[in-house]
Amino acid sequence: MLSLVTVAPTPKHRCLIPNLDIGINSNTSNLTFFHPDLDSYLSTKGNGEVDYCRWKTNENTTMGCNGQFVYDTTYFKTSRVLDWNLICDNRWERAIIQTIYMFGVLIGAIVLGSLADKYGRKTIFYISGIFQLLAALSVAFIPNFIVYCVFLFFYGMFGSGGAYVTGFVLSKMT
């Protein structure tokens, strides 16, 4: 259930600022998060907090990131958040990922629980374990958001909804 903690951590981020970042280094893959002149470009929210999803131009107008970000890669070199820019205006996609996973857990508990009553808990436990393994391995290598969500649904269905629930009941019955 904590799969997003390990595959989708959210590192510090800020907008790619053309005046600051592109002028120094034309290769955007080697940009650094920290820059000596960064403070003059940072935008603030109404409560005074720094808004890392907006930046100020030289004319003091606020601009959005337009899908271009610079990440602090000190701790995380890559993650789903970095690969798919699941920050700022796309934050909702992280919530959708977790919702789809939990919906898979629900469907798995209902469907596989009923199948376990009909065909036996060990049979469903073994089948769920195999499909959980396949879904987990697939999720690790899928580069597409929609396909990732589909496989994460099946991972939740066969993992927590299938193998975990039937395994728990099996352990209590013996």
HURA-V32678 format. One record per residue. N is the residue number from 1. SS is DSSP state (@ for helix, = for strand, . for the rest). D_LAST is the distance of its C-alpha to the last C-alpha in whole Angstrom. Layout:
n/ss/d_last
N/SS/D_LAST
N/SS/D_LAST
//
This chain:
n/ss/d_last
1/./26
2/./29
3/@/30
4/@/34
5/@/34
6/@/34
7/@/36
8/./38
9/./39
10/./43
11/./45
12/./49
13/=/51
14/=/54
15/=/57
16/./59
17/./62
18/@/65
19/@/67
20/@/65
21/@/63
22/@/65
23/./68
24/./67
25/./64
26/./64
27/./61
28/@/59
29/@/56
30/@/57
31/./58
32/./57
33/./55
34/./58
35/./61
36/./64
37/./66
38/@/63
39/@/63
40/@/66
41/./64
42/=/61
43/=/61
44/=/60
45/./58
46/./60
47/./58
48/./60
49/./56
50/=/57
51/=/56
52/=/55
53/=/55
54/=/58
55/=/61
56/=/65
57/./68
58/./71
59/./73
60/./70
61/./68
62/=/64
63/=/63
64/=/59
65/./57
66/./58
67/./54
68/./56
69/=/54
70/=/54
71/=/51
72/./50
73/./49
74/./48
75/./45
76/./44
77/./46
78/./44
79/./41
80/@/41
81/@/43
82/@/46
83/@/45
84/@/46
85/./47
86/./45
87/./47
88/@/50
89/@/50
90/@/47
91/./45
92/@/43
93/@/42
94/@/39
95/@/38
96/@/38
97/@/36
98/@/33
99/@/34
100/@/33
101/@/30
102/@/28
103/@/29
104/@/27
105/@/24
106/@/25
107/@/26
108/@/23
109/@/20
110/@/22
111/@/23
112/@/20
113/@/18
114/@/20
115/@/19
116/@/16
117/@/16
118/@/18
119/@/18
120/./14
121/@/12
122/@/12
123/@/16
124/@/16
125/@/15
126/@/17
127/@/20
128/@/20
129/@/19
130/@/22
131/@/24
132/@/24
133/@/25
134/@/28
135/@/29
136/@/29
137/@/31
138/@/33
139/@/33
140/@/35
141/@/38
142/./39
143/./42
144/./42
145/@/41
146/@/41
147/@/39
148/@/37
149/@/36
150/@/35
151/@/32
152/@/31
153/@/30
154/@/28
155/@/27
156/@/25
157/@/24
158/@/22
159/@/21
160/@/20
161/@/20
162/@/18
163/@/16
164/@/16
165/@/15
166/@/12
167/@/11
168/@/10
169/@/9
170/@/6
171/@/6
172/@/6
173/@/4
174/./0
//
